[in-house]
Amino acid sequence: MADWQKGDLALSTHNWEQRDRNGTAPDAGAVHEVVASYTDDCGTFLIFGDWPHSDWRASFFRKVTPPKADKFDREVIDLMNRKTVEA
């Protein structure tokens, strides 16, 4: 069991039959950002920013850590933030 915290990235590893009240569910292979988590007698549950009204069982997700930004990534991020980049 992973120690889930706000800001963690969760990879959906399950093809859902359970749906939220809108009839939707995370797609297998999709990554979502955790905004909150809690544990009760039934297990650990995750709440995502893009699924604000649903709690999803943590056992159907795997915590992922993105790789550190390389030089190209840094340049793209700087451009997106409107910083000048050396040619």
PDB file with SEQRES, HELIX, SHEET and CRYST1 records, atoms N, CA, C and O in Angstrom:
SEQRES   1 A   87  MET ALA ASP TRP GLN LYS GLY ASP LEU ALA LEU SER THR          
SEQRES   2 A   87  HIS ASN TRP GLU GLN ARG ASP ARG ASN GLY THR ALA PRO          
SEQRES   3 A   87  ASP ALA GLY ALA VAL HIS GLU VAL VAL ALA SER TYR THR          
SEQRES   4 A   87  ASP ASP CYS GLY THR PHE LEU ILE PHE GLY ASP TRP PRO          
SEQRES   5 A   87  HIS SER ASP TRP ARG ALA SER PHE PHE ARG LYS VAL THR          
SEQRES   6 A   87  PRO PRO LYS ALA ASP LYS PHE ASP ARG GLU VAL ILE ASP          
SEQRES   7 A   87  LEU MET ASN ARG LYS THR VAL GLU ALA                          
HELIX    1 AA1 ALA A   58  PHE A   60  5                                   3    
HELIX    2 AA2 LYS A   71  MET A   80  1                                  10    
SHEET    1 AA1 5 TRP A  51  ARG A  57  0                                        
SHEET    2 AA1 5 GLY A  43  PHE A  48 -1                                        
SHEET    3 AA1 5 VAL A  31  ASP A  40 -1                                        
SHEET    4 AA1 5 LEU A   9  SER A  12 -1                                        
SHEET    5 AA1 5 PHE A  61  VAL A  64 -1                                        
CRYST1    1.000    1.000    1.000  90.00  90.00  90.00 P 1           1          
ATOM      1  N   MET A   1       0.840  -1.179   0.000  1.00  0.00           N  
ATOM      2  CA  MET A   1       0.000   0.000   0.000  1.00  0.00           C  
ATOM      3  C   MET A   1       0.885   1.243   0.000  1.00  0.00           C  
ATOM      4  O   MET A   1       1.780   1.370   0.835  1.00  0.00           O  
ATOM      5  N   ALA A   2       0.641   2.146  -0.921  1.00  0.00           N  
ATOM      6  CA  ALA A   2       1.425   3.369  -1.026  1.00  0.00           C  
ATOM      7  C   ALA A   2       0.908   4.416  -0.044  1.00  0.00           C  
ATOM      8  O   ALA A   2      -0.272   4.428   0.307  1.00  0.00           O  
ATOM      9  N   ASP A   3       1.791   5.277   0.384  1.00  0.00           N  
ATOM     10  CA  ASP A   3       1.419   6.389   1.253  1.00  0.00           C  
ATOM     11  C   ASP A   3       1.038   7.562   0.352  1.00  0.00           C  
ATOM     12  O   ASP A   3       1.903   8.333  -0.062  1.00  0.00           O  
ATOM     13  N   TRP A   4      -0.235   7.697   0.051  1.00  0.00           N  
ATOM     14  CA  TRP A   4      -0.715   8.704  -0.893  1.00  0.00           C  
ATOM     15  C   TRP A   4      -0.794  10.071  -0.239  1.00  0.00           C  
ATOM     16  O   TRP A   4      -1.216  10.210   0.909  1.00  0.00           O  
ATOM     17  N   GLN A   5      -0.370  11.097  -1.011  1.00  0.00           N  
ATOM     18  CA  GLN A   5      -0.425  12.463  -0.524  1.00  0.00           C  
ATOM     19  C   GLN A   5      -0.891  13.387  -1.650  1.00  0.00           C  
ATOM     20  O   GLN A   5      -0.817  13.042  -2.829  1.00  0.00           O  
ATOM     21  N   LYS A   6      -1.366  14.557  -1.260  1.00  0.00           N  
ATOM     22  CA  LYS A   6      -1.783  15.558  -2.232  1.00  0.00           C  
ATOM     23  C   LYS A   6      -0.621  15.842  -3.184  1.00  0.00           C  
ATOM     24  O   LYS A   6       0.518  16.026  -2.754  1.00  0.00           O  
ATOM     25  N   GLY A   7      -0.927  15.875  -4.485  1.00  0.00           N  
ATOM     26  CA  GLY A   7       0.093  16.139  -5.494  1.00  0.00           C  
ATOM     27  C   GLY A   7       0.678  14.890  -6.125  1.00  0.00           C  
ATOM     28  O   GLY A   7       1.323  14.977  -7.170  1.00  0.00           O  
ATOM     29  N   ASP A   8       0.466  13.715  -5.509  1.00  0.00           N  
ATOM     30  CA  ASP A   8       0.949  12.475  -6.114  1.00  0.00           C  
ATOM     31  C   ASP A   8       0.233  12.227  -7.439  1.00  0.00           C  
ATOM     32  O   ASP A   8      -0.895  12.678  -7.640  1.00  0.00           O  
ATOM     33  N   LEU A   9       0.896  11.509  -8.336  1.00  0.00           N  
ATOM     34  CA  LEU A   9       0.290  11.114  -9.602  1.00  0.00           C  
ATOM     35  C   LEU A   9      -0.098   9.648  -9.519  1.00  0.00           C  
ATOM     36  O   LEU A   9       0.694   8.806  -9.098  1.00  0.00           O  
ATOM     37  N   ALA A  10      -1.331   9.352  -9.928  1.00  0.00           N  
ATOM     38  CA  ALA A  10      -1.867   7.993  -9.833  1.00  0.00           C  
ATOM     39  C   ALA A  10      -2.194   7.464 -11.223  1.00  0.00           C  
ATOM     40  O   ALA A  10      -2.962   8.079 -11.963  1.00  0.00           O  
ATOM     41  N   LEU A  11      -1.610   6.323 -11.575  1.00  0.00           N  
ATOM     42  CA  LEU A  11      -1.866   5.654 -12.845  1.00  0.00           C  
ATOM     43  C   LEU A  11      -2.980   4.646 -12.647  1.00  0.00           C  
ATOM     44  O   LEU A  11      -2.875   3.750 -11.809  1.00  0.00           O  
ATOM     45  N   SER A  12      -4.055   4.792 -13.422  1.00  0.00           N  
ATOM     46  CA  SER A  12      -5.176   3.859 -13.325  1.00  0.00           C  
ATOM     47  C   SER A  12      -4.770   2.528 -13.946  1.00  0.00           C  
ATOM     48  O   SER A  12      -4.314   2.483 -15.089  1.00  0.00           O  
ATOM     49  N   THR A  13      -4.938   1.448 -13.193  1.00  0.00           N  
ATOM     50  CA  THR A  13      -4.542   0.117 -13.664  1.00  0.00           C  
ATOM     51  C   THR A  13      -5.744  -0.804 -13.825  1.00  0.00           C  
ATOM     52  O   THR A  13      -5.588  -2.021 -13.919  1.00  0.00           O  
ATOM     53  N   HIS A  14      -6.936  -0.230 -13.857  1.00  0.00           N  
ATOM     54  CA  HIS A  14      -8.154  -1.034 -13.802  1.00  0.00           C  
ATOM     55  C   HIS A  14      -9.133  -0.611 -14.887  1.00  0.00           C  
ATOM     56  O   HIS A  14      -9.271   0.578 -15.172  1.00  0.00           O  
ATOM     57  N   ASN A  15      -9.814  -1.583 -15.494  1.00  0.00           N  
ATOM     58  CA  ASN A  15     -10.929  -1.292 -16.391  1.00  0.00           C  
ATOM     59  C   ASN A  15     -12.190  -1.251 -15.542  1.00  0.00           C  
ATOM     60  O   ASN A  15     -12.634  -2.281 -15.034  1.00  0.00           O  
ATOM     61  N   TRP A  16     -12.756  -0.089 -15.389  1.00  0.00           N  
ATOM     62  CA  TRP A  16     -13.805   0.158 -14.407  1.00  0.00           C  
ATOM     63  C   TRP A  16     -15.173  -0.314 -14.848  1.00  0.00           C  
ATOM     64  O   TRP A  16     -15.608  -0.048 -15.968  1.00  0.00           O  
ATOM     65  N   GLU A  17     -15.843  -1.017 -13.957  1.00  0.00           N  
ATOM     66  CA  GLU A  17     -17.274  -1.255 -14.093  1.00  0.00           C  
ATOM     67  C   GLU A  17     -18.006  -0.248 -13.216  1.00  0.00           C  
ATOM     68  O   GLU A  17     -19.109   0.191 -13.541  1.00  0.00           O  
ATOM     69  N   GLN A  18     -17.372   0.115 -12.090  1.00  0.00           N  
ATOM     70  CA  GLN A  18     -17.926   1.134 -11.195  1.00  0.00           C  
ATOM     71  C   GLN A  18     -17.801   2.484 -11.901  1.00  0.00           C  
ATOM     72  O   GLN A  18     -16.776   2.771 -12.518  1.00  0.00           O  
ATOM     73  N   ARG A  19     -18.827   3.300 -11.811  1.00  0.00           N  
ATOM     74  CA  ARG A  19     -18.804   4.636 -12.392  1.00  0.00           C  
ATOM     75  C   ARG A  19     -19.183   5.649 -11.325  1.00  0.00           C  
ATOM     76  O   ARG A  19     -19.810   5.301 -10.325  1.00  0.00           O  
ATOM     77  N   ASP A  20     -18.804   6.897 -11.538  1.00  0.00           N  
ATOM     78  CA  ASP A  20     -19.232   7.927 -10.600  1.00  0.00           C  
ATOM     79  C   ASP A  20     -20.650   8.349 -10.933  1.00  0.00           C  
ATOM     80  O   ASP A  20     -21.270   7.778 -11.830  1.00  0.00           O  
ATOM     81  N   ARG A  21     -21.166   9.326 -10.234  1.00  0.00           N  
ATOM     82  CA  ARG A  21     -22.564   9.722 -10.433  1.00  0.00           C  
ATOM     83  C   ARG A  21     -22.833  10.277 -11.822  1.00  0.00           C  
ATOM     84  O   ARG A  21     -23.990  10.368 -12.232  1.00  0.00           O  
ATOM     85  N   ASN A  22     -21.788  10.650 -12.557  1.00  0.00           N  
ATOM     86  CA  ASN A  22     -21.952  11.144 -13.926  1.00  0.00           C  
ATOM     87  C   ASN A  22     -21.802  10.030 -14.955  1.00  0.00           C  
ATOM     88  O   ASN A  22     -21.871  10.285 -16.157  1.00  0.00           O  
ATOM     89  N   GLY A  23     -21.599   8.796 -14.492  1.00  0.00           N  
ATOM     90  CA  GLY A  23     -21.451   7.667 -15.406  1.00  0.00           C  
ATOM     91  C   GLY A  23     -20.082   7.558 -16.038  1.00  0.00           C  
ATOM     92  O   GLY A  23     -19.934   6.913 -17.076  1.00  0.00           O  
ATOM     93  N   THR A  24     -19.068   8.180 -15.432  1.00  0.00           N  
ATOM     94  CA  THR A  24     -17.716   8.136 -15.971  1.00  0.00           C  
ATOM     95  C   THR A  24     -16.771   7.495 -14.965  1.00  0.00           C  
ATOM     96  O   THR A  24     -17.105   7.337 -13.791  1.00  0.00           O  
ATOM     97  N   ALA A  25     -15.590   7.130 -15.443  1.00  0.00           N  
ATOM     98  CA  ALA A  25     -14.568   6.545 -14.580  1.00  0.00           C  
ATOM     99  C   ALA A  25     -13.205   6.764 -15.233  1.00  0.00           C  
ATOM    100  O   ALA A  25     -13.135   6.975 -16.444  1.00  0.00           O  
ATOM    101  N   PRO A  26     -12.117   6.719 -14.452  1.00  0.00           N  
ATOM    102  CA  PRO A  26     -10.782   6.877 -15.032  1.00  0.00           C  
ATOM    103  C   PRO A  26     -10.482   5.764 -16.038  1.00  0.00           C  
ATOM    104  O   PRO A  26     -10.765   4.594 -15.778  1.00  0.00           O  
ATOM    105  N   ASP A  27      -9.916   6.127 -17.172  1.00  0.00           N  
ATOM    106  CA  ASP A  27      -9.517   5.131 -18.170  1.00  0.00           C  
ATOM    107  C   ASP A  27      -8.267   4.405 -17.699  1.00  0.00           C  
ATOM    108  O   ASP A  27      -7.392   5.005 -17.075  1.00  0.00           O  
ATOM    109  N   ALA A  28      -8.185   3.114 -17.997  1.00  0.00           N  
ATOM    110  CA  ALA A  28      -6.973   2.364 -17.696  1.00  0.00           C  
ATOM    111  C   ALA A  28      -5.816   3.023 -18.435  1.00  0.00           C  
ATOM    112  O   ALA A  28      -5.918   3.304 -19.630  1.00  0.00           O  
ATOM    113  N   GLY A  29      -4.721   3.268 -17.732  1.00  0.00           N  
ATOM    114  CA  GLY A  29      -3.556   3.910 -18.322  1.00  0.00           C  
ATOM    115  C   GLY A  29      -3.532   5.420 -18.153  1.00  0.00           C  
ATOM    116  O   GLY A  29      -2.511   6.052 -18.425  1.00  0.00           O  
ATOM    117  N   ALA A  30      -4.640   6.011 -17.709  1.00  0.00           N  
ATOM    118  CA  ALA A  30      -4.694   7.453 -17.501  1.00  0.00           C  
ATOM    119  C   ALA A  30      -4.013   7.817 -16.179  1.00  0.00           C  
ATOM    120  O   ALA A  30      -4.024   7.040 -15.225  1.00  0.00           O  
ATOM    121  N   VAL A  31      -3.429   8.998 -16.144  1.00  0.00           N  
ATOM    122  CA  VAL A  31      -2.756   9.485 -14.947  1.00  0.00           C  
ATOM    123  C   VAL A  31      -3.546  10.667 -14.397  1.00  0.00           C  
ATOM    124  O   VAL A  31      -3.933  11.565 -15.146  1.00  0.00           O  
ATOM    125  N   HIS A  32      -3.784  10.664 -13.088  1.00  0.00           N  
ATOM    126  CA  HIS A  32      -4.555  11.709 -12.435  1.00  0.00           C  
ATOM    127  C   HIS A  32      -3.788  12.223 -11.223  1.00  0.00           C  
ATOM    128  O   HIS A  32      -3.039  11.478 -10.591  1.00  0.00           O  
ATOM    129  N   GLU A  33      -3.980  13.509 -10.903  1.00  0.00           N  
ATOM    130  CA  GLU A  33      -3.320  14.097  -9.743  1.00  0.00           C  
ATOM    131  C   GLU A  33      -4.207  13.959  -8.517  1.00  0.00           C  
ATOM    132  O   GLU A  33      -5.389  14.303  -8.546  1.00  0.00           O  
ATOM    133  N   VAL A  34      -3.627  13.456  -7.449  1.00  0.00           N  
ATOM    134  CA  VAL A  34      -4.342  13.275  -6.190  1.00  0.00           C  
ATOM    135  C   VAL A  34      -4.478  14.626  -5.488  1.00  0.00           C  
ATOM    136  O   VAL A  34      -3.493  15.343  -5.307  1.00  0.00           O  
ATOM    137  N   VAL A  35      -5.711  14.968  -5.093  1.00  0.00           N  
ATOM    138  CA  VAL A  35      -5.917  16.196  -4.317  1.00  0.00           C  
ATOM    139  C   VAL A  35      -6.184  15.877  -2.851  1.00  0.00           C  
ATOM    140  O   VAL A  35      -6.052  16.747  -1.991  1.00  0.00           O  
ATOM    141  N   ALA A  36      -6.557  14.637  -2.567  1.00  0.00           N  
ATOM    142  CA  ALA A  36      -6.771  14.213  -1.183  1.00  0.00           C  
ATOM    143  C   ALA A  36      -6.835  12.688  -1.149  1.00  0.00           C  
ATOM    144  O   ALA A  36      -7.106  12.041  -2.161  1.00  0.00           O  
ATOM    145  N   SER A  37      -6.583  12.132   0.027  1.00  0.00           N  
ATOM    146  CA  SER A  37      -6.732  10.694   0.233  1.00  0.00           C  
ATOM    147  C   SER A  37      -7.175  10.465   1.670  1.00  0.00           C  
ATOM    148  O   SER A  37      -6.952  11.297   2.550  1.00  0.00           O  
ATOM    149  N   TYR A  38      -7.801   9.326   1.885  1.00  0.00           N  
ATOM    150  CA  TYR A  38      -8.205   8.974   3.249  1.00  0.00           C  
ATOM    151  C   TYR A  38      -8.294   7.459   3.358  1.00  0.00           C  
ATOM    152  O   TYR A  38      -8.420   6.756   2.355  1.00  0.00           O  
ATOM    153  N   THR A  39      -8.229   6.977   4.569  1.00  0.00           N  
ATOM    154  CA  THR A  39      -8.344   5.556   4.843  1.00  0.00           C  
ATOM    155  C   THR A  39      -9.468   5.347   5.854  1.00  0.00           C  
ATOM    156  O   THR A  39      -9.566   6.055   6.856  1.00  0.00           O  
ATOM    157  N   ASP A  40     -10.317   4.354   5.564  1.00  0.00           N  
ATOM    158  CA  ASP A  40     -11.365   3.980   6.519  1.00  0.00           C  
ATOM    159  C   ASP A  40     -11.374   2.461   6.641  1.00  0.00           C  
ATOM    160  O   ASP A  40     -10.419   1.809   6.220  1.00  0.00           O  
ATOM    161  N   ASP A  41     -12.421   1.890   7.201  1.00  0.00           N  
ATOM    162  CA  ASP A  41     -12.489   0.446   7.405  1.00  0.00           C  
ATOM    163  C   ASP A  41     -12.476  -0.342   6.096  1.00  0.00           C  
ATOM    164  O   ASP A  41     -12.138  -1.525   6.091  1.00  0.00           O  
ATOM    165  N   CYS A  42     -12.837   0.300   4.995  1.00  0.00           N  
ATOM    166  CA  CYS A  42     -12.901  -0.377   3.689  1.00  0.00           C  
ATOM    167  C   CYS A  42     -11.611  -0.261   2.895  1.00  0.00           C  
ATOM    168  O   CYS A  42     -11.482  -0.900   1.851  1.00  0.00           O  
ATOM    169  N   GLY A  43     -10.654   0.532   3.353  1.00  0.00           N  
ATOM    170  CA  GLY A  43      -9.397   0.682   2.644  1.00  0.00           C  
ATOM    171  C   GLY A  43      -9.010   2.136   2.442  1.00  0.00           C  
ATOM    172  O   GLY A  43      -9.541   3.034   3.096  1.00  0.00           O  
ATOM    173  N   THR A  44      -8.064   2.354   1.512  1.00  0.00           N  
ATOM    174  CA  THR A  44      -7.595   3.697   1.191  1.00  0.00           C  
ATOM    175  C   THR A  44      -8.275   4.166  -0.080  1.00  0.00           C  
ATOM    176  O   THR A  44      -8.424   3.400  -1.031  1.00  0.00           O  
ATOM    177  N   PHE A  45      -8.687   5.422  -0.096  1.00  0.00           N  
ATOM    178  CA  PHE A  45      -9.386   6.002  -1.241  1.00  0.00           C  
ATOM    179  C   PHE A  45      -8.698   7.280  -1.676  1.00  0.00           C  
ATOM    180  O   PHE A  45      -8.129   8.007  -0.862  1.00  0.00           O  
ATOM    181  N   LEU A  46      -8.760   7.547  -2.992  1.00  0.00           N  
ATOM    182  CA  LEU A  46      -8.138   8.725  -3.584  1.00  0.00           C  
ATOM    183  C   LEU A  46      -9.206   9.639  -4.156  1.00  0.00           C  
ATOM    184  O   LEU A  46     -10.231   9.174  -4.657  1.00  0.00           O  
ATOM    185  N   ILE A  47      -8.963  10.933  -4.080  1.00  0.00           N  
ATOM    186  CA  ILE A  47      -9.823  11.927  -4.701  1.00  0.00           C  
ATOM    187  C   ILE A  47      -8.945  12.713  -5.672  1.00  0.00           C  
ATOM    188  O   ILE A  47      -7.862  13.173  -5.310  1.00  0.00           O  
ATOM    189  N   PHE A  48      -9.421  12.861  -6.909  1.00  0.00           N  
ATOM    190  CA  PHE A  48      -8.664  13.530  -7.959  1.00  0.00           C  
ATOM    191  C   PHE A  48      -9.277  14.882  -8.288  1.00  0.00           C  
ATOM    192  O   PHE A  48     -10.486  15.069  -8.148  1.00  0.00           O  
ATOM    193  N   GLY A  49      -8.447  15.828  -8.726  1.00  0.00           N  
ATOM    194  CA  GLY A  49      -8.934  17.145  -9.101  1.00  0.00           C  
ATOM    195  C   GLY A  49      -9.882  17.111 -10.272  1.00  0.00           C  
ATOM    196  O   GLY A  49     -10.805  17.923 -10.342  1.00  0.00           O  
ATOM    197  N   ASP A  50      -9.673  16.172 -11.212  1.00  0.00           N  
ATOM    198  CA  ASP A  50     -10.544  16.094 -12.381  1.00  0.00           C  
ATOM    199  C   ASP A  50     -11.740  15.166 -12.163  1.00  0.00           C  
ATOM    200  O   ASP A  50     -12.545  14.976 -13.075  1.00  0.00           O  
ATOM    201  N   TRP A  51     -11.865  14.589 -10.972  1.00  0.00           N  
ATOM    202  CA  TRP A  51     -13.022  13.781 -10.567  1.00  0.00           C  
ATOM    203  C   TRP A  51     -13.418  14.226  -9.167  1.00  0.00           C  
ATOM    204  O   TRP A  51     -13.315  13.435  -8.229  1.00  0.00           O  
ATOM    205  N   PRO A  52     -13.867  15.463  -8.993  1.00  0.00           N  
ATOM    206  CA  PRO A  52     -14.011  16.024  -7.648  1.00  0.00           C  
ATOM    207  C   PRO A  52     -15.114  15.418  -6.785  1.00  0.00           C  
ATOM    208  O   PRO A  52     -15.093  15.604  -5.569  1.00  0.00           O  
ATOM    209  N   HIS A  53     -16.063  14.712  -7.358  1.00  0.00           N  
ATOM    210  CA  HIS A  53     -17.167  14.197  -6.553  1.00  0.00           C  
ATOM    211  C   HIS A  53     -17.123  12.682  -6.400  1.00  0.00           C  
ATOM    212  O   HIS A  53     -18.142  12.063  -6.094  1.00  0.00           O  
ATOM    213  N   SER A  54     -15.967  12.082  -6.607  1.00  0.00           N  
ATOM    214  CA  SER A  54     -15.848  10.628  -6.516  1.00  0.00           C  
ATOM    215  C   SER A  54     -14.608  10.246  -5.744  1.00  0.00           C  
ATOM    216  O   SER A  54     -13.570  10.901  -5.837  1.00  0.00           O  
ATOM    217  N   ASP A  55     -14.731   9.176  -4.981  1.00  0.00           N  
ATOM    218  CA  ASP A  55     -13.609   8.591  -4.268  1.00  0.00           C  
ATOM    219  C   ASP A  55     -13.294   7.275  -4.958  1.00  0.00           C  
ATOM    220  O   ASP A  55     -14.193   6.474  -5.212  1.00  0.00           O  
ATOM    221  N   TRP A  56     -12.022   7.046  -5.263  1.00  0.00           N  
ATOM    222  CA  TRP A  56     -11.622   5.849  -5.992  1.00  0.00           C  
ATOM    223  C   TRP A  56     -10.705   5.018  -5.124  1.00  0.00           C  
ATOM    224  O   TRP A  56      -9.794   5.544  -4.485  1.00  0.00           O  
ATOM    225  N   ARG A  57     -10.947   3.716  -5.101  1.00  0.00           N  
ATOM    226  CA  ARG A  57     -10.156   2.785  -4.292  1.00  0.00           C  
ATOM    227  C   ARG A  57      -8.691   2.820  -4.760  1.00  0.00           C  
ATOM    228  O   ARG A  57      -8.405   2.590  -5.935  1.00  0.00           O  
ATOM    229  N   ALA A  58      -7.780   3.106  -3.841  1.00  0.00           N  
ATOM    230  CA  ALA A  58      -6.366   3.269  -4.158  1.00  0.00           C  
ATOM    231  C   ALA A  58      -5.735   2.003  -4.716  1.00  0.00           C  
ATOM    232  O   ALA A  58      -4.752   2.082  -5.453  1.00  0.00           O  
ATOM    233  N   SER A  59      -6.273   0.850  -4.384  1.00  0.00           N  
ATOM    234  CA  SER A  59      -5.681  -0.408  -4.856  1.00  0.00           C  
ATOM    235  C   SER A  59      -5.782  -0.561  -6.376  1.00  0.00           C  
ATOM    236  O   SER A  59      -5.128  -1.430  -6.952  1.00  0.00           O  
ATOM    237  N   PHE A  60      -6.591   0.273  -7.027  1.00  0.00           N  
ATOM    238  CA  PHE A  60      -6.723   0.225  -8.486  1.00  0.00           C  
ATOM    239  C   PHE A  60      -5.814   1.231  -9.181  1.00  0.00           C  
ATOM    240  O   PHE A  60      -5.953   1.474 -10.380  1.00  0.00           O  
ATOM    241  N   PHE A  61      -4.882   1.818  -8.425  1.00  0.00           N  
ATOM    242  CA  PHE A  61      -3.956   2.808  -8.968  1.00  0.00           C  
ATOM    243  C   PHE A  61      -2.544   2.498  -8.509  1.00  0.00           C  
ATOM    244  O   PHE A  61      -2.332   1.869  -7.472  1.00  0.00           O  
ATOM    245  N   ARG A  62      -1.583   2.951  -9.301  1.00  0.00           N  
ATOM    246  CA  ARG A  62      -0.178   2.807  -8.955  1.00  0.00           C  
ATOM    247  C   ARG A  62       0.429   4.203  -8.941  1.00  0.00           C  
ATOM    248  O   ARG A  62       0.222   4.988  -9.866  1.00  0.00           O  
ATOM    249  N   LYS A  63       1.172   4.504  -7.895  1.00  0.00           N  
ATOM    250  CA  LYS A  63       1.828   5.809  -7.808  1.00  0.00           C  
ATOM    251  C   LYS A  63       2.952   5.869  -8.840  1.00  0.00           C  
ATOM    252  O   LYS A  63       3.759   4.946  -8.946  1.00  0.00           O  
ATOM    253  N   VAL A  64       2.996   6.963  -9.597  1.00  0.00           N  
ATOM    254  CA  VAL A  64       4.044   7.144 -10.596  1.00  0.00           C  
ATOM    255  C   VAL A  64       4.803   8.430 -10.312  1.00  0.00           C  
ATOM    256  O   VAL A  64       4.248   9.400  -9.795  1.00  0.00           O  
ATOM    257  N   THR A  65       6.074   8.415 -10.659  1.00  0.00           N  
ATOM    258  CA  THR A  65       6.927   9.591 -10.494  1.00  0.00           C  
ATOM    259  C   THR A  65       7.492   9.944 -11.858  1.00  0.00           C  
ATOM    260  O   THR A  65       8.197   9.135 -12.462  1.00  0.00           O  
ATOM    261  N   PRO A  66       7.192  11.150 -12.358  1.00  0.00           N  
ATOM    262  CA  PRO A  66       7.727  11.526 -13.662  1.00  0.00           C  
ATOM    263  C   PRO A  66       9.236  11.708 -13.595  1.00  0.00           C  
ATOM    264  O   PRO A  66       9.772  12.048 -12.540  1.00  0.00           O  
ATOM    265  N   PRO A  67       9.926  11.485 -14.707  1.00  0.00           N  
ATOM    266  CA  PRO A  67      11.374  11.697 -14.718  1.00  0.00           C  
ATOM    267  C   PRO A  67      11.685  13.182 -14.560  1.00  0.00           C  
ATOM    268  O   PRO A  67      10.844  14.033 -14.847  1.00  0.00           O  
ATOM    269  N   LYS A  68      12.892  13.485 -14.103  1.00  0.00           N  
ATOM    270  CA  LYS A  68      13.302  14.881 -13.966  1.00  0.00           C  
ATOM    271  C   LYS A  68      13.408  15.510 -15.352  1.00  0.00           C  
ATOM    272  O   LYS A  68      13.721  14.837 -16.334  1.00  0.00           O  
ATOM    273  N   ALA A  69      13.143  16.802 -15.408  1.00  0.00           N  
ATOM    274  CA  ALA A  69      13.214  17.525 -16.675  1.00  0.00           C  
ATOM    275  C   ALA A  69      14.653  17.564 -17.182  1.00  0.00           C  
ATOM    276  O   ALA A  69      15.580  17.860 -16.428  1.00  0.00           O  
ATOM    277  N   ASP A  70      14.829  17.260 -18.481  1.00  0.00           N  
ATOM    278  CA  ASP A  70      16.151  17.380 -19.074  1.00  0.00           C  
ATOM    279  C   ASP A  70      16.278  18.784 -19.676  1.00  0.00           C  
ATOM    280  O   ASP A  70      15.392  19.618 -19.487  1.00  0.00           O  
ATOM    281  N   LYS A  71      17.379  19.053 -20.404  1.00  0.00           N  
ATOM    282  CA  LYS A  71      17.631  20.393 -20.953  1.00  0.00           C  
ATOM    283  C   LYS A  71      16.506  20.809 -21.898  1.00  0.00           C  
ATOM    284  O   LYS A  71      16.036  21.944 -21.822  1.00  0.00           O  
ATOM    285  N   PHE A  72      16.067  19.922 -22.781  1.00  0.00           N  
ATOM    286  CA  PHE A  72      14.996  20.249 -23.722  1.00  0.00           C  
ATOM    287  C   PHE A  72      13.705  20.574 -22.976  1.00  0.00           C  
ATOM    288  O   PHE A  72      13.029  21.551 -23.299  1.00  0.00           O  
ATOM    289  N   ASP A  73      13.361  19.759 -21.983  1.00  0.00           N  
ATOM    290  CA  ASP A  73      12.156  20.014 -21.184  1.00  0.00           C  
ATOM    291  C   ASP A  73      12.230  21.384 -20.520  1.00  0.00           C  
ATOM    292  O   ASP A  73      11.246  22.123 -20.505  1.00  0.00           O  
ATOM    293  N   ARG A  74      13.416  21.728 -19.962  1.00  0.00           N  
ATOM    294  CA  ARG A  74      13.577  23.022 -19.292  1.00  0.00           C  
ATOM    295  C   ARG A  74      13.341  24.160 -20.279  1.00  0.00           C  
ATOM    296  O   ARG A  74      12.694  25.151 -19.939  1.00  0.00           O  
ATOM    297  N   GLU A  75      13.870  24.023 -21.520  1.00  0.00           N  
ATOM    298  CA  GLU A  75      13.682  25.072 -22.525  1.00  0.00           C  
ATOM    299  C   GLU A  75      12.210  25.230 -22.876  1.00  0.00           C  
ATOM    300  O   GLU A  75      11.720  26.351 -23.010  1.00  0.00           O  
ATOM    301  N   VAL A  76      11.506  24.118 -23.025  1.00  0.00           N  
ATOM    302  CA  VAL A  76      10.065  24.181 -23.338  1.00  0.00           C  
ATOM    303  C   VAL A  76       9.308  24.834 -22.192  1.00  0.00           C  
ATOM    304  O   VAL A  76       8.440  25.677 -22.419  1.00  0.00           O  
ATOM    305  N   ILE A  77       9.629  24.454 -20.973  1.00  0.00           N  
ATOM    306  CA  ILE A  77       8.968  25.041 -19.800  1.00  0.00           C  
ATOM    307  C   ILE A  77       9.242  26.537 -19.742  1.00  0.00           C  
ATOM    308  O   ILE A  77       8.335  27.328 -19.482  1.00  0.00           O  
ATOM    309  N   ASP A  78      10.499  26.930 -19.985  1.00  0.00           N  
ATOM    310  CA  ASP A  78      10.835  28.356 -19.978  1.00  0.00           C  
ATOM    311  C   ASP A  78      10.060  29.106 -21.054  1.00  0.00           C  
ATOM    312  O   ASP A  78       9.548  30.197 -20.799  1.00  0.00           O  
ATOM    313  N   LEU A  79       9.968  28.534 -22.256  1.00  0.00           N  
ATOM    314  CA  LEU A  79       9.208  29.182 -23.328  1.00  0.00           C  
ATOM    315  C   LEU A  79       7.735  29.309 -22.954  1.00  0.00           C  
ATOM    316  O   LEU A  79       7.108  30.335 -23.221  1.00  0.00           O  
ATOM    317  N   MET A  80       7.188  28.274 -22.342  1.00  0.00           N  
ATOM    318  CA  MET A  80       5.786  28.322 -21.923  1.00  0.00           C  
ATOM    319  C   MET A  80       5.568  29.402 -20.857  1.00  0.00           C  
ATOM    320  O   MET A  80       4.493  29.995 -20.766  1.00  0.00           O  
ATOM    321  N   ASN A  81       6.603  29.641 -20.060  1.00  0.00           N  
ATOM    322  CA  ASN A  81       6.534  30.683 -19.035  1.00  0.00           C  
ATOM    323  C   ASN A  81       6.999  32.030 -19.570  1.00  0.00           C  
ATOM    324  O   ASN A  81       7.192  32.978 -18.808  1.00  0.00           O  
ATOM    325  N   ARG A  82       7.178  32.108 -20.889  1.00  0.00           N  
ATOM    326  CA  ARG A  82       7.575  33.341 -21.590  1.00  0.00           C  
ATOM    327  C   ARG A  82       8.927  33.881 -21.161  1.00  0.00           C  
ATOM    328  O   ARG A  82       9.137  35.093 -21.115  1.00  0.00           O  
ATOM    329  N   LYS A  83       9.835  32.980 -20.849  1.00  0.00           N  
ATOM    330  CA  LYS A  83      11.200  33.395 -20.548  1.00  0.00           C  
ATOM    331  C   LYS A  83      12.015  33.275 -21.825  1.00  0.00           C  
ATOM    332  O   LYS A  83      11.709  32.444 -22.680  1.00  0.00           O  
ATOM    333  N   THR A  84      13.044  34.093 -21.963  1.00  0.00           N  
ATOM    334  CA  THR A  84      13.879  34.021 -23.145  1.00  0.00           C  
ATOM    335  C   THR A  84      14.796  32.807 -23.045  1.00  0.00           C  
ATOM    336  O   THR A  84      15.261  32.443 -21.965  1.00  0.00           O  
ATOM    337  N   VAL A  85      15.043  32.191 -24.197  1.00  0.00           N  
ATOM    338  CA  VAL A  85      15.870  30.988 -24.284  1.00  0.00           C  
ATOM    339  C   VAL A  85      16.987  31.265 -25.276  1.00  0.00           C  
ATOM    340  O   VAL A  85      16.746  31.803 -26.357  1.00  0.00           O  
ATOM    341  N   GLU A  86      18.218  30.895 -24.908  1.00  0.00           N  
ATOM    342  CA  GLU A  86      19.349  31.089 -25.828  1.00  0.00           C  
ATOM    343  C   GLU A  86      19.172  30.257 -27.067  1.00  0.00           C  
ATOM    344  O   GLU A  86      18.709  29.119 -26.989  1.00  0.00           O  
ATOM    345  N   ALA A  87      19.537  30.807 -28.228  1.00  0.00           N  
ATOM    346  CA  ALA A  87      19.411  30.091 -29.497  1.00  0.00           C  
ATOM    347  C   ALA A  87      20.579  29.177 -29.711  1.00  0.00           C  
ATOM    348  O   ALA A  87      20.646  28.489 -30.730  1.00  0.00           O  
TER     349      ALA A  87                                                      
END                                                                             
